[in-house]
Amino acid sequence: MRIVLPLLLACLWLPFAQAQAQTIDIGTMNSSYPQEYEIGGITVSGTVSTDPNAVKLFSGLAVGDKLTIPGDRISVAIRNLWAQKLFSDVRVEAAEVRGRTIFLHIAVLEKPRLSRFKFIGVSKSEADKLREEVALVRGQQVNEALVANTRYSIQQYFSNKGFLKANAEILELNTDSLMSNSVQLTIDVKKGPRVKIKDVVFNGNEELSDKRLRKAMKKTKQKRWYNVFGSSKFLREEFKSDKDRVLDLYNEKGHRNAAILRDTVYFVSDSRIRVEMDIDEGQRFYFRNITFTGNTKHNDEELRAILNIETGDVYNKKVLESRLYMNPTGRDISSLYMDDGYLSFYPDPVEILAEGDSIDIDVRIREGKQYRIRSVIINGNSKTNEHVVRREIRTRPGELFNRSDVIRTQRELSNLGYFNPETLGVNPIQDVRTRLGRWSFGDVLGTIVHQLLHAQHVQQERMDSTSKWRWADPEPACADQRPLLPELQHELCGALAGRSQAQCPQHIGVPLGADQRRIALPQRGW
């Protein structure tokens, strides 16, 4: 009897304990009486490649947190897990409830990983190029974002080739046994017909004809029977550039406020589209009064003679800029100053008044100081002897900086045929021995570097060891010495090297230390 009674009690307690430990759906708990619980533990199931601790972290739930059931904490946790876009199914359950303590169980189903992918509907060469475009990698998680990005990359690739109706259907096959929880993607590409531009139509243009505007567009051309070798593909990026060219043409004709109000592209057949633009030409403007401020070296009459713009001339910003700086012929105001050593010269044209159809311009000039050549350093000539290069150089140490001579030097070095014209460059760099303000040049120009190969910066100078140098005491910077503006540094670099501003260094020189001294010119000549 003493043995039977404990066994009977154990049999009665076992079903009760199993009922307490079974999983409880939180949604089925009594919603009429919200109760507060403390989270006693959290377990995670269903993860394959995701860390279970990361799942807990994503949910925002932690052991010891107070939880009201029913409440919004569980809903927020589920939304947080969905937001990761890593799972195709998420559930939060009450694994066990002990008084006021609740144990939660998070069950997830991970999205599959990429095992393999293949293209159909395209040639082998096109498939190889598409593999580089889509950049799919084995083991990537296959989700909506990956599918959308893959489809977009394929559409963009064929759109740039004139297939504007290209599309891709991506099929997931769950029969791949090479990886667990993985899929194989089959990308069915439908290129569609090659689309050509049938017409380019302009609305609202009166001053310039449709033919003249079409001619200004370099890449957006309409298909004509006589244009056998010309391309009439529609490329969106080129179309944006061509719209800017149309506005530039109007600006050259004095319509500085011209604007494209609307542009649209639509299909007129399966393989033809029409490009249409609505243009607001605005009124035509003219130059009226042009004044100069800040000029001390040359008077207004000299500058006006070089500018060669009279009152009543059609307003053309492009002509104004070409007369102020960087004219290919060298007939501009910047050349007048830079050929006389004013390396930091910079003119800034400002529209001070627009009255009726007339515009007044004030050219604000910063002359700066005159600079001399400290030294000329040749770098990158691994085969050609240095004296062969030096005999073509027009700049000499001690002379005033002269932009025309530097450009002529570069042209003559290119004509030798020894160097690659694309890598042949000339860059001014700061002389660290000159004690002046931060990022400024001294009375003597730092260095003119002739880069003959790929070098972008000179690491050391090649100097003649027999040269005798005179040391001078440090001189304070004058009040009118100002640092070169970044845009001016780009402009000067582009002018000297014959390259675009984007190819020039971001700055010229290095910061100067307080203990650096200025070195005078060598006593002997070149």
PyMOL commands that set and color helices and strands:
alter all, ss='L'
color gray80, all
select helices_A, chain A and resi 4-21+26-28+52-59+73-83+124-134+144-159+210-216+236-252+300-307+317-324+333-338+386-390+403-415+486-497+501-503
alter helices_A, ss='H'
color red, helices_A
select strands_A, chain A and resi 35-45+66-69+87-98+101-110+113-120+167-173+182-190+196-203+259-269+272-280+286-293+346-355+358-366+372-373+376-379+425-429+444-445+447-451
alter strands_A, ss='S'
color yellow, strands_A
deselect
rebuild
show_as cartoon
